[in-house]
């Protein structure tokens, strides 16, 4: 079965930005694009109300998806676009669609006045439970040209990967290298680490020890990337091993990125799914699209 790039569409600016991003991604991957419109069931009495009658429901369930699809077909004439309408709980349906998707793209509102996302409950729930890559695409209140048709400079910004060298996952790294190849751009790998507790308590004046720890972390990053440099020799890789909070470094790097990629470890526990503090912070504060790749 051929996978598709799936995007949720509800007529909002956020979902339109995500649909545009998903269309370009589908072109890069040579895959069809599925526009998914999820409508929650409306009680019969409410549907008959003057402000939410049959014509209004028909507009949101038929006209909005059709108009969005027509616009995408005009801007992406060679792209196969499939439209589908489903009724039910948005989280459940999006998770079901994600199972057979190459990736799922969702919109997220930009925070007014500062960079970052306002990630809603549906987006967070999908990210926390989906086992396929989920991409959140920011939409500002006043979108720039890049939000619809990005400039060459924006298109060729590096892909940024947040990597934990203590447990690097092959699927996460491969997703990042593949994204860089498809965009013909560089891959910037950011590894944030903290000084050990003993350094803080009594040894902070030892500059030689600090340099030794810094060199050791840089060596660990180089070792984690070495086999991938052989596998993808054409990709320019910029490795950054930096002391400090990993989320802060990734958010800073997102300002010059075309895509930020972070991981989410799949955990099956009674306490439910867990996004992780670094990924959670990046989701809310990055200023570029964020791809969350679930891994074991």
Backbone as numpy.savetxt, mean C-alpha at the origin, in Angstrom:
# Nx Ny Nz CAx CAy CAz Cx Cy Cz
-6.10 -19.90 -13.26 -6.94 -18.71 -13.26 -6.07 -17.46 -13.26
-6.39 -16.51 -14.13 -5.65 -15.27 -14.21 -6.07 -14.35 -13.08
-5.11 -13.90 -12.29 -5.42 -12.96 -11.22 -5.71 -11.59 -11.81
-6.40 -10.76 -11.03 -6.68 -9.39 -11.44 -6.19 -8.43 -10.37
-6.06 -7.17 -10.78 -5.86 -6.10 -9.81 -7.24 -5.58 -9.46
-7.58 -5.60 -8.18 -8.92 -5.25 -7.73 -8.88 -3.93 -6.98
-9.88 -3.08 -7.22 -10.00 -1.85 -6.47 -11.44 -1.65 -6.04
-11.61 -1.20 -4.81 -12.95 -0.91 -4.32 -13.38 0.48 -4.75
-14.60 0.60 -5.25 -15.08 1.87 -5.80 -16.40 2.24 -5.15
-16.45 3.46 -4.55 -17.70 3.91 -3.94 -18.09 5.31 -4.38
-17.39 5.86 -5.37 -17.71 7.19 -5.87 -16.98 8.31 -5.19
-16.25 8.03 -4.12 -15.52 9.07 -3.40 -14.23 9.42 -4.13
-13.66 10.59 -3.79 -12.36 10.97 -4.36 -11.30 9.94 -4.02
-11.38 9.39 -2.81 -10.39 8.41 -2.39 -10.45 7.16 -3.27
-11.64 6.66 -3.52 -11.75 5.45 -4.33 -11.39 5.71 -5.78
-11.66 6.93 -6.28 -11.27 7.25 -7.66 -9.74 7.32 -7.79
-9.08 7.88 -6.78 -7.61 7.91 -6.80 -7.06 6.49 -6.76
-7.66 5.64 -5.94 -7.21 4.25 -5.86 -7.46 3.52 -7.18
-8.59 3.81 -7.84 -8.89 3.16 -9.12 -7.89 3.58 -10.19
-7.51 4.85 -10.19 -6.52 5.33 -11.16 -5.17 4.67 -10.91
-4.77 4.59 -9.64 -3.51 3.93 -9.30 -3.58 2.46 -9.72
-4.69 1.81 -9.43 -4.84 0.39 -9.76 -4.80 0.16 -11.26
-5.35 1.09 -12.04 -5.31 0.96 -13.50 -3.88 1.00 -14.01
-3.08 1.92 -13.48 -1.68 1.99 -13.90 -0.92 0.73 -13.46
-1.25 0.23 -12.26 -0.58 -0.98 -11.78 -0.96 -2.18 -12.63
-2.22 -2.27 -13.01 -2.66 -3.37 -13.87 -1.94 -3.33 -15.21
-1.74 -2.13 -15.74 -0.99 -2.00 -17.00 0.45 -2.47 -16.82
1.07 -2.07 -15.71 2.46 -2.49 -15.46 2.57 -4.01 -15.37
1.54 -4.65 -14.84 1.58 -6.10 -14.64 0.96 -6.89 -15.79
0.35 -6.19 -16.75 -0.29 -6.88 -17.86 -1.48 -7.70 -17.42
-2.25 -7.18 -16.44 -3.39 -7.91 -15.90 -4.67 -7.09 -16.07
-5.83 -7.75 -16.03 -7.09 -7.02 -16.05 -7.30 -6.26 -14.74
-8.14 -5.23 -14.81 -8.52 -4.46 -13.63 -9.98 -4.75 -13.32
-10.25 -5.08 -12.06 -11.64 -5.27 -11.62 -12.05 -4.09 -10.76
-13.13 -3.40 -11.19 -13.73 -2.33 -10.41 -14.86 -2.94 -9.59
-14.68 -2.94 -8.29 -15.64 -3.59 -7.41 -16.44 -2.54 -6.65
-17.74 -2.55 -6.85 -18.62 -1.64 -6.11 -19.39 -2.47 -5.09
-19.16 -2.15 -3.81 -19.82 -2.88 -2.73 -20.91 -2.00 -2.14
-22.13 -2.48 -2.19 -23.25 -1.75 -1.60 -23.79 -2.49 -0.41
-23.87 -1.82 0.73 -24.44 -2.46 1.90 -25.95 -2.51 1.76
-26.57 -3.61 2.17 -28.04 -3.72 2.06 -28.74 -2.58 2.80
-29.76 -2.01 2.15 -30.51 -0.91 2.75 -31.90 -1.41 3.12
-32.32 -1.19 4.37 -33.68 -1.61 4.76 -34.73 -1.03 3.81
-35.78 -1.79 3.57 -36.79 -1.38 2.58 -37.41 -0.03 2.91
-37.75 0.20 4.18 -38.37 1.46 4.55 -37.43 2.63 4.32
-36.14 2.44 4.60 -35.17 3.50 4.38 -34.99 3.78 2.90
-35.03 2.72 2.09 -34.87 2.88 0.64 -36.01 3.70 0.04
-37.17 3.69 0.72 -38.32 4.42 0.21 -38.35 5.86 0.69
-37.40 6.24 1.54 -37.36 7.61 2.06 -37.06 8.58 0.94
-37.58 9.83 1.01 -37.40 10.81 -0.08 -35.94 11.07 -0.43
-35.05 11.13 0.59 -33.65 11.46 0.32 -32.83 10.25 -0.10
-33.44 9.07 -0.01 -32.72 7.86 -0.38 -33.67 6.91 -1.07
-34.19 7.38 -2.17 -35.15 6.57 -2.90 -34.48 5.68 -3.92
-35.33 5.08 -4.75 -34.84 4.12 -5.74 -33.87 4.77 -6.73
-34.16 6.03 -7.14 -33.29 6.68 -8.12 -31.91 6.96 -7.53
-31.87 7.36 -6.26 -30.58 7.61 -5.62 -29.77 6.33 -5.50
-30.42 5.26 -5.07 -29.73 3.97 -4.95 -29.22 3.50 -6.31
-30.04 3.68 -7.35 -29.62 3.27 -8.69 -28.41 4.09 -9.15
-28.40 5.39 -8.79 -27.27 6.25 -9.18 -25.98 5.74 -8.58
-25.99 5.45 -7.28 -24.75 5.02 -6.60 -24.34 3.61 -7.00
-25.29 2.76 -7.30 -24.95 1.37 -7.61 -24.66 1.13 -9.08
-25.13 2.02 -9.97 -24.93 1.80 -11.40 -24.19 2.94 -12.08
-24.65 4.17 -11.88 -24.08 5.30 -12.61 -22.65 5.59 -12.20
-22.38 5.63 -10.89 -21.02 5.95 -10.41 -20.00 4.94 -10.92
-20.21 3.63 -10.75 -19.22 2.69 -11.28 -19.07 2.76 -12.80
-20.19 2.97 -13.51 -20.12 3.03 -14.97 -19.32 4.25 -15.43
-19.57 5.40 -14.82 -18.84 6.60 -15.19 -17.35 6.46 -14.89
-17.03 5.87 -13.75 -15.62 5.67 -13.40 -14.95 4.74 -14.40
-15.63 3.69 -14.79 -15.06 2.75 -15.76 -14.85 3.41 -17.12
-15.81 4.23 -17.54 -15.67 4.91 -18.83 -14.46 5.85 -18.82
-14.27 6.58 -17.72 -13.13 7.47 -17.63 -11.81 6.71 -17.67
-11.76 5.59 -16.98 -10.53 4.79 -16.97 -10.25 4.20 -18.36
-11.29 3.80 -19.06 -11.09 3.24 -20.40 -10.56 4.29 -21.36
-10.99 5.54 -21.19 -10.48 6.62 -22.04 -9.00 6.88 -21.77
-8.60 6.85 -20.50 -7.21 7.13 -20.14 -6.30 5.93 -20.31
-6.89 4.72 -20.33 -6.09 3.49 -20.45 -6.74 2.60 -21.51
-6.65 2.99 -22.78 -7.42 2.32 -23.84 -7.08 0.84 -24.03
-5.88 0.41 -23.67 -5.53 -0.99 -23.88 -5.81 -1.88 -22.69
-6.37 -1.33 -21.63 -6.56 -2.08 -20.40 -7.92 -2.77 -20.37
-7.90 -4.06 -20.02 -9.16 -4.79 -19.84 -9.74 -4.44 -18.47
-10.97 -3.92 -18.46 -11.61 -3.48 -17.22 -12.90 -4.26 -17.03
-13.01 -4.89 -15.87 -14.20 -5.66 -15.52 -14.91 -4.94 -14.38
-16.22 -4.82 -14.49 -17.00 -4.20 -13.43 -17.83 -5.25 -12.71
-17.88 -5.11 -11.40 -18.69 -6.05 -10.61 -19.35 -5.31 -9.45
-20.60 -5.62 -9.22 -21.35 -5.04 -8.11 -21.76 -6.16 -7.16
-21.52 -5.92 -5.87 -21.89 -6.91 -4.86 -22.52 -6.19 -3.67
-23.41 -6.89 -2.99 -24.04 -6.33 -1.80 -23.63 -7.15 -0.58
-23.40 -6.45 0.51 -22.99 -7.12 1.74 -22.06 -6.25 2.53
-21.43 -6.81 3.53 -20.48 -6.08 4.36 -19.21 -5.78 3.58
-18.76 -4.52 3.52 -17.58 -4.16 2.72 -16.33 -4.94 3.10
-16.06 -5.08 4.39 -14.85 -5.78 4.82 -14.86 -7.22 4.34
-15.97 -7.91 4.58 -16.05 -9.33 4.22 -15.90 -9.52 2.71
-16.57 -8.67 1.93 -16.51 -8.83 0.47 -15.13 -8.48 -0.06
-14.52 -7.41 0.44 -13.19 -7.03 0.00 -12.17 -8.12 0.33
-12.28 -8.72 1.50 -11.36 -9.81 1.87 -11.57 -11.02 0.97
-12.82 -11.30 0.64 -13.11 -12.42 -0.25 -12.52 -12.17 -1.64
-12.68 -10.95 -2.15 -12.14 -10.61 -3.47 -10.61 -10.63 -3.45
-10.02 -10.23 -2.33 -8.56 -10.18 -2.25 -7.92 -11.55 -2.34
-8.65 -12.59 -1.95 -8.08 -13.95 -1.96 -7.59 -14.35 -3.35
-8.32 -13.95 -4.38 -7.96 -14.34 -5.75 -7.34 -13.20 -6.54
-6.99 -12.11 -5.87 -6.45 -10.94 -6.57 -4.93 -10.95 -6.54
-4.34 -10.31 -7.53 -2.90 -10.07 -7.50 -2.59 -9.08 -6.38
-3.41 -8.05 -6.30 -3.37 -7.12 -5.17 -4.69 -6.36 -5.13
-4.94 -5.73 -3.98 -6.16 -4.97 -3.77 -5.78 -3.53 -3.46
-6.37 -2.56 -4.17 -6.10 -1.14 -3.94 -7.32 -0.47 -3.34
-7.09 0.28 -2.25 -8.16 1.00 -1.58 -7.78 2.46 -1.40
-8.76 3.32 -1.37 -8.50 4.74 -1.18 -8.46 5.11 0.28
-7.71 6.18 0.59 -7.62 6.67 1.96 -7.46 8.17 1.91
-8.26 8.87 2.71 -8.26 10.33 2.67 -6.97 10.90 3.22
-6.45 11.95 2.56 -5.27 12.64 3.08 -5.64 13.52 4.26
-4.77 13.61 5.24 -5.01 14.46 6.39 -4.83 15.92 6.00
-5.76 16.78 6.37 -5.70 18.19 6.01 -4.50 18.87 6.67
-3.73 19.59 5.89 -2.66 20.41 6.44 -1.35 19.69 6.64
-1.37 18.36 6.80 -0.12 17.62 6.99 -0.15 16.39 6.11
1.04 15.85 5.86 1.10 14.65 5.05 0.56 13.46 5.80
0.00 12.52 5.08 -0.43 11.29 5.72 -1.82 10.86 5.34
-2.19 9.70 5.83 -3.48 9.11 5.54 -4.41 9.23 6.74
-5.69 9.22 6.45 -6.69 8.99 7.47 -7.30 7.63 7.13
-6.81 6.60 7.79 -7.20 5.24 7.45 -8.45 4.87 8.22
-9.52 4.55 7.51 -10.78 4.21 8.14 -10.82 2.79 8.64
-11.92 2.45 9.29 -12.05 1.12 9.90 -12.07 0.02 8.85
-12.68 0.29 7.69 -12.71 -0.73 6.64 -11.30 -1.01 6.13
-10.54 0.05 5.82 -9.18 -0.13 5.33 -8.31 -0.87 6.32
-8.37 -0.49 7.60 -7.55 -1.15 8.62 -7.93 -2.62 8.77
-9.23 -2.91 8.74 -9.68 -4.29 8.89 -9.22 -5.15 7.71
-9.28 -4.60 6.51 -8.84 -5.35 5.33 -7.34 -5.59 5.39
-6.58 -4.55 5.71 -5.12 -4.69 5.82 -4.76 -5.74 6.87
-5.49 -5.75 7.99 -5.15 -6.64 9.10 -5.46 -8.10 8.81
-6.35 -8.37 7.87 -6.77 -9.75 7.65 -6.44 -10.30 6.27
-6.22 -9.45 5.27 -5.94 -9.94 3.92 -4.58 -10.61 3.85
-4.51 -11.70 3.11 -3.24 -12.40 2.95 -2.63 -12.16 1.57
-3.26 -11.29 0.79 -2.69 -10.80 -0.46 -2.28 -9.34 -0.24
-1.38 -8.79 -1.06 -0.97 -7.39 -0.87 -2.14 -6.42 -0.98
-2.17 -5.46 -0.06 -3.17 -4.41 -0.06 -2.45 -3.07 -0.15
-2.91 -2.21 -1.07 -2.28 -0.90 -1.28 -3.29 0.18 -0.90
-2.88 1.10 -0.04 -3.70 2.26 0.31 -3.19 3.47 -0.46
-4.10 4.13 -1.15 -3.75 5.26 -2.01 -4.37 6.51 -1.43
-3.55 7.50 -1.19 -4.02 8.73 -0.58 -4.71 9.63 -1.61
-5.78 10.30 -1.16 -6.45 11.31 -1.98 -6.59 12.56 -1.14
-6.02 13.67 -1.63 -6.14 14.93 -0.92 -7.48 15.59 -1.23
-7.82 16.58 -0.41 -9.05 17.34 -0.69 -8.92 18.11 -2.00
-7.69 18.54 -2.31 -7.44 19.25 -3.57 -6.34 18.48 -4.30
-6.69 17.40 -5.00 -5.69 16.55 -5.61 -4.85 17.28 -6.64
-3.57 16.94 -6.64 -2.65 17.49 -7.63 -2.76 16.70 -8.92
-2.06 17.16 -9.92 -2.05 16.45 -11.20 -1.55 15.02 -11.03
-0.59 14.83 -10.10 -0.03 13.51 -9.90 -1.07 12.49 -9.46
-2.14 12.97 -8.80 -3.15 12.04 -8.31 -3.87 11.35 -9.45
-3.94 11.99 -10.62 -4.63 11.39 -11.75 -3.64 10.89 -12.80
-2.80 11.75 -13.29 -1.82 11.37 -14.30 -0.44 11.85 -13.82
0.32 11.02 -13.14 1.57 11.47 -12.53 2.59 11.92 -13.56
3.40 12.90 -13.18 4.47 13.36 -14.05 5.54 12.30 -14.14
6.45 12.44 -15.12 7.55 11.49 -15.25 8.40 11.46 -14.00
8.60 12.64 -13.38 9.42 12.69 -12.17 8.78 11.89 -11.05
7.45 12.03 -10.87 6.76 11.29 -9.82 6.76 9.80 -10.12
6.59 9.45 -11.40 6.51 8.05 -11.79 7.81 7.31 -11.54
8.93 8.01 -11.65 10.23 7.36 -11.53 10.91 7.60 -10.18
10.14 8.07 -9.21 10.69 8.13 -7.86 10.97 6.70 -7.39
11.92 6.53 -6.47 12.26 5.17 -6.05 11.14 4.48 -5.30
11.15 3.17 -5.35 10.31 2.35 -4.48 11.05 2.22 -3.15
10.32 2.37 -2.05 10.92 2.28 -0.71 10.42 1.02 -0.03
11.36 0.24 0.50 11.04 -0.98 1.23 11.50 -0.85 2.67
10.59 -1.09 3.60 10.97 -1.17 5.01 11.32 -2.61 5.34
12.55 -2.83 5.81 13.03 -4.21 6.01 13.57 -4.39 7.41
13.18 -5.50 8.04 13.73 -5.91 9.32 14.70 -7.05 9.05
16.00 -6.80 9.21 16.99 -7.81 8.84 17.00 -8.98 9.81
16.32 -8.85 10.96 16.28 -9.96 11.91 15.44 -11.12 11.36
14.49 -10.81 10.50 13.66 -11.86 9.92 13.17 -11.47 8.55
14.07 -11.24 7.59 13.63 -10.81 6.25 12.81 -11.89 5.56
11.71 -11.48 4.97 10.83 -12.43 4.29 11.01 -12.33 2.79
11.15 -13.48 2.15 11.42 -13.50 0.70 10.29 -12.88 -0.11
9.03 -13.15 0.27 7.91 -12.63 -0.52 7.84 -11.11 -0.45
8.16 -10.54 0.70 8.17 -9.09 0.85 9.27 -8.46 0.00
10.47 -9.03 0.06 11.59 -8.48 -0.70 11.36 -8.62 -2.19
10.83 -9.78 -2.60 10.59 -9.99 -4.03 9.53 -9.04 -4.56
8.51 -8.78 -3.77 7.47 -7.82 -4.18 8.11 -6.46 -4.43
9.04 -6.05 -3.57 9.68 -4.74 -3.70 10.58 -4.68 -4.94
11.39 -5.70 -5.15 12.25 -5.70 -6.33 11.42 -5.72 -7.61
10.35 -6.52 -7.61 9.48 -6.59 -8.78 8.84 -5.23 -9.07
8.42 -4.53 -8.01 7.82 -3.20 -8.19 8.82 -2.23 -8.79
10.08 -2.30 -8.35 11.11 -1.41 -8.89 11.39 -1.73 -10.36
11.43 -3.00 -10.70 11.67 -3.40 -12.09 10.55 -2.89 -12.99
9.31 -3.07 -12.57 8.17 -2.67 -13.40 8.12 -1.15 -13.58
8.64 -0.41 -12.63 8.63 1.05 -12.71 9.93 1.61 -13.29
10.87 0.74 -13.58 12.18 1.16 -14.10 12.81 2.21 -13.20
12.81 1.91 -11.92 13.33 2.86 -10.95 14.18 2.15 -9.91
14.76 2.92 -8.99 15.63 2.36 -7.96 14.80 1.83 -6.80
15.43 0.97 -6.01 14.83 0.45 -4.80 15.62 0.97 -3.61
14.96 1.67 -2.73 15.57 2.22 -1.52 15.13 1.37 -0.33
16.07 0.67 0.27 15.76 -0.24 1.37 16.14 0.44 2.68
15.14 0.64 3.53 15.34 1.36 4.80 15.25 0.39 5.96
16.31 0.34 6.75 16.36 -0.52 7.93 16.64 0.36 9.15
15.65 0.46 10.02 15.81 1.25 11.24 16.06 0.35 12.43
17.03 0.70 13.24 17.38 -0.13 14.40 17.66 0.76 15.60
17.57 0.16 16.78 17.81 0.89 18.02 19.05 0.36 18.73
19.70 1.22 19.45 20.86 0.81 20.23 20.43 -0.14 21.34
21.26 -1.10 21.70 20.90 -2.03 22.78 20.81 -1.31 24.11
20.01 -1.84 25.05 19.82 -1.17 26.33 21.12 -0.90 27.08
22.06 -1.83 26.99 23.29 -1.65 27.75 24.09 -0.44 27.27
23.88 -0.05 26.00 24.60 1.13 25.51 24.07 2.39 26.19
22.78 2.42 26.40 22.17 3.59 27.03 22.59 3.70 28.49
22.71 2.55 29.15 23.01 2.57 30.59 24.50 2.38 30.83
25.26 3.45 30.67 26.64 3.44 31.11 27.70 3.45 30.05
27.33 3.12 28.80 28.37 3.03 27.77 28.15 4.02 26.64
27.29 5.02 26.83 26.93 5.93 25.76 28.09 6.79 25.31
29.13 6.91 26.14 30.27 7.75 25.77 31.29 7.00 24.93
31.09 5.72 24.74 32.04 4.90 24.01 31.75 5.02 22.50
32.47 5.95 21.85 32.22 6.19 20.42 32.63 4.99 19.58
33.68 4.29 20.00 34.12 3.12 19.25 33.03 2.04 19.25
32.36 1.87 20.39 31.29 0.88 20.46 30.13 1.28 19.55
29.80 2.56 19.53 28.72 3.04 18.65 29.06 2.77 17.20
30.28 3.05 16.81 30.69 2.81 15.42 30.66 1.32 15.10
31.04 0.51 16.08 31.05 -0.94 15.86 29.63 -1.45 15.65
28.70 -0.97 16.47 27.30 -1.39 16.32 26.76 -0.93 14.97
27.07 0.30 14.58 26.60 0.84 13.30 27.12 0.01 12.13
28.40 -0.34 12.17 28.98 -1.17 11.09 28.33 -2.55 11.07
28.07 -3.10 12.24 27.45 -4.42 12.30 26.05 -4.43 11.70
25.27 -3.40 11.96 23.93 -3.32 11.40 23.96 -3.13 9.89
24.91 -2.31 9.41 25.05 -2.11 7.97 25.45 -3.41 7.29
26.31 -4.18 7.94 26.73 -5.48 7.40 25.56 -6.45 7.34
24.72 -6.41 8.37 23.55 -7.29 8.39 22.58 -6.96 7.25
22.40 -5.68 6.97 21.53 -5.27 5.86 22.12 -5.72 4.53
23.41 -5.53 4.36 24.07 -5.94 3.11 23.95 -7.44 2.90
24.08 -8.22 3.98 23.98 -9.67 3.87 22.56 -10.10 3.48
21.55 -9.41 4.02 20.16 -9.75 3.70 19.83 -9.45 2.23
20.48 -8.42 1.67 20.19 -8.01 0.29 21.06 -8.71 -0.74
22.17 -9.29 -0.31 23.16 -9.85 -1.25 22.56 -10.81 -2.28
21.77 -11.82 -1.88 21.23 -12.74 -2.89 20.26 -12.07 -3.86
19.61 -11.00 -3.42 18.65 -10.31 -4.29 19.36 -9.40 -5.29
20.53 -8.91 -4.92 21.32 -8.13 -5.87 21.79 -9.02 -7.02
22.06 -10.27 -6.71 22.45 -11.22 -7.77 21.25 -11.57 -8.65
20.08 -11.69 -8.03 18.88 -12.08 -8.78 18.37 -10.93 -9.65
18.55 -9.68 -9.18 18.07 -8.51 -9.91 19.24 -7.54 -10.14
20.19 -7.93 -10.98 21.39 -7.09 -11.16 21.12 -5.73 -11.79
19.99 -5.60 -12.49 19.70 -4.33 -13.17 19.08 -3.29 -12.25
18.67 -3.70 -11.04 18.01 -2.77 -10.13 19.05 -2.02 -9.30
18.97 -0.71 -9.33 19.82 0.11 -8.45 19.26 0.04 -7.04
20.06 -0.44 -6.09 19.61 -0.61 -4.72 20.36 0.35 -3.81
19.60 1.10 -3.04 20.17 2.04 -2.08 19.83 1.53 -0.69
20.80 0.98 0.00 20.57 0.45 1.34 20.85 1.49 2.40
19.90 1.67 3.31 20.05 2.66 4.38 19.85 1.97 5.73
20.93 1.82 6.48 20.86 1.29 7.83 21.01 2.47 8.78
19.91 2.79 9.49 19.91 4.02 10.28 19.42 3.75 11.70
20.11 4.34 12.65 19.71 4.23 14.04 18.47 5.09 14.28
17.50 4.54 14.99 16.29 5.31 15.29 15.04 4.55 14.91
13.91 5.18 15.11 12.62 4.57 14.86 12.41 4.26 13.39
12.14 3.00 13.07 11.99 2.60 11.67 10.83 3.32 10.99
9.72 3.49 11.70 8.56 4.16 11.11 8.89 5.60 10.73
9.62 6.31 11.59 10.00 7.69 11.28 10.85 7.75 10.02
11.79 6.84 9.90 12.66 6.83 8.71 11.84 6.54 7.44
10.89 5.62 7.54 10.08 5.27 6.37 9.14 6.40 5.98
8.56 7.05 6.96 7.68 8.18 6.67 8.47 9.29 5.99
9.68 9.55 6.46 10.53 10.54 5.82 10.87 10.16 4.39
11.19 8.89 4.18 11.54 8.42 2.83 10.34 8.45 1.89
9.12 8.36 2.44 7.92 8.33 1.59 7.72 9.62 0.82
8.31 10.72 1.29 8.11 12.00 0.61 8.74 12.02 -0.78
9.69 11.15 -1.02 10.34 11.07 -2.33 10.16 9.70 -2.96
9.07 9.03 -2.63 8.85 7.66 -3.10 7.67 7.58 -4.04
7.70 6.61 -4.95 6.53 6.31 -5.77 5.64 5.29 -5.07
6.24 4.48 -4.20 5.51 3.45 -3.47 6.32 3.06 -2.25
5.66 2.91 -1.11 6.30 2.43 0.11 5.76 1.03 0.41
6.66 0.10 0.69 6.27 -1.30 0.91 6.68 -1.72 2.31
5.72 -2.22 3.06 5.98 -2.71 4.41 5.34 -4.08 4.56
5.75 -4.81 5.56 5.24 -6.16 5.77 4.28 -6.24 6.94
3.50 -7.31 6.93 2.63 -7.64 8.06 2.71 -9.14 8.28
3.16 -9.53 9.47 3.28 -10.95 9.77 1.89 -11.54 10.03
1.59 -12.65 9.36 0.32 -13.33 9.54 0.34 -14.08 10.86
-0.59 -13.75 11.71 -0.70 -14.43 13.00 -2.13 -14.95 13.17
-2.25 -16.24 13.42 -3.56 -16.83 13.69 -3.63 -17.09 15.19
-4.26 -16.16 15.89 -4.33 -16.27 17.34 -5.70 -15.85 17.83
-6.07 -16.25 19.07 -7.38 -15.85 19.62 -7.53 -14.34 19.76
-6.40 -13.62 19.80 -6.46 -12.17 19.95 -6.74 -11.45 18.64
-6.78 -12.21 17.54 -7.08 -11.59 16.25 -5.84 -11.13 15.52
-6.07 -10.50 14.36 -4.97 -10.05 13.51 -4.27 -8.85 14.13
-3.01 -8.67 13.75 -2.20 -7.59 14.29 -1.41 -6.97 13.15
-1.53 -5.65 13.00 -0.84 -4.98 11.90 0.63 -4.74 12.24
0.93 -4.42 13.47 2.30 -4.12 13.86 2.50 -2.62 13.96
3.29 -2.14 14.94 3.40 -0.70 15.17 4.06 0.07 14.04
5.08 -0.51 13.41 5.75 0.21 12.32 4.82 0.35 11.13
4.21 -0.76 10.72 3.29 -0.72 9.58 2.10 0.19 9.87
1.58 0.13 11.08 0.45 0.98 11.46 0.81 2.46 11.33
2.00 2.83 11.83 2.43 4.23 11.76 2.65 4.68 10.32
3.23 3.81 9.50 3.48 4.15 8.10 2.15 4.32 7.36
1.18 3.46 7.65 -0.12 3.57 7.01 -0.75 4.94 7.24
-0.58 5.47 8.44 -1.24 6.72 8.78 -0.45 7.96 8.36
0.84 7.85 8.22 1.64 9.07 8.06 2.45 9.16 6.76
2.51 8.11 5.98 3.26 8.19 4.72 2.55 9.11 3.74
3.31 9.72 2.86 2.73 10.63 1.86 2.76 10.03 0.46
3.04 8.74 0.34 3.00 8.01 -0.94 2.09 6.80 -0.74
1.63 6.18 -1.82 0.88 4.93 -1.67 1.66 3.92 -0.85
0.96 3.16 -0.01 1.60 2.18 0.87 1.07 0.80 0.54
1.97 -0.13 0.24 1.62 -1.53 -0.01 1.97 -2.34 1.24
0.99 -3.07 1.76 1.21 -3.95 2.91 1.21 -5.38 2.40
2.34 -6.06 2.58 2.49 -7.43 2.09 2.47 -8.38 3.28
1.45 -9.22 3.36 1.36 -10.19 4.44 2.32 -11.34 4.19
2.94 -11.83 5.24 3.90 -12.93 5.11 3.89 -13.78 6.37
4.43 -14.99 6.26 4.45 -15.90 7.40 5.53 -15.58 8.40
